[in-house]
Amino acid sequence: MTHVLLIRLAGPLQSWGLVSRFTRRDTHSRPTKSAVIGLCAAALGLDRTADLAAEDLPLAELRFGVRADRPGVPVRDYHTVGAGRFPLRPRDLITDHRRAAAVSRSVEAQTGTTFGHHDLADWYGAPKKIAKDPVSAGLISEQLSRDALITERWYLADAAFLAALEHEDRGLLDKIAHALEQPQRLLWLGRKSCPPSGTLACGIHAGTIEEAFSAKALLPDAADEPRPWAWIQAPPDAPEAAPINDQPVTFEADERAHTLRWESRTRITIAETATGWDVLL
């Protein structure tokens, strides 16, 4: 028999990137398996180099599904970062003697408050790429100036999803559920600017993801849709199964890797006997 852990993913903003690169950060229309497994790994306190197929914690083997109770609204956030000038702080002078030398004449020529009222043309932002100067042995920055960088970031606003993890080992799901409510690391809904709200772990149910989704009532304030859409992991040869590149292989910082898995899109009919919500939402 299999068991299913239900996870509530809700908050003001969510962002589930699939093909985010450089200046454009996209979001998928729903949570990805990679992101949810990463969320669980962070809650468990695992290192990025952890083996996702380890015998005691086979996170990658978990069958995944997500129900869109409130799909949310896509929001585009336009950023202009860098360039311009800003007042120097004591830390900026301490970490790079060249800044201190460049601003010293301006400081000496003025009276009154020394810090917070002096800047340098074309030297923007806090020092980056700090390293020891081979000549003076002092700390210097390899990047004194930065050009303006325009970035485009997408979010889902006011969304609420019910994710599901299915496995035969109930003990594994119990361990994940406990970690989600007592996390060893901070948790995010895809990006660090998107903290979750309320309870995450919403109980473990016997059966399959399809059965668990039908047996659980819609989240409060769900969209006006009695039969929400769900995307559930399926075998590659299943009818109408579609590939998605979000099966995590490793979260190692310099070697992050994903591979394909297959999922089926289906409508979920909520049973008349579905259980309601009595957790902190």
Beta strands, then each sheet from edge to edge (+ up, - down):
strand 1: 3-14
strand 2: 24-25
strand 3: 63-70
strand 4: 73-81
strand 5: 128-132
strand 6: 139-143
strand 7: 149-167
strand 8: 201-206
strand 9: 229-233
strand 10: 242-250
strand 11: 257-267
sheet 1: 2+ 7+ 1- 8+
sheet 2: 2+ 7+ 3- 9+ 11- 10+
sheet 3: 2+ 7+ 4-
sheet 4: 5+ 6-
end
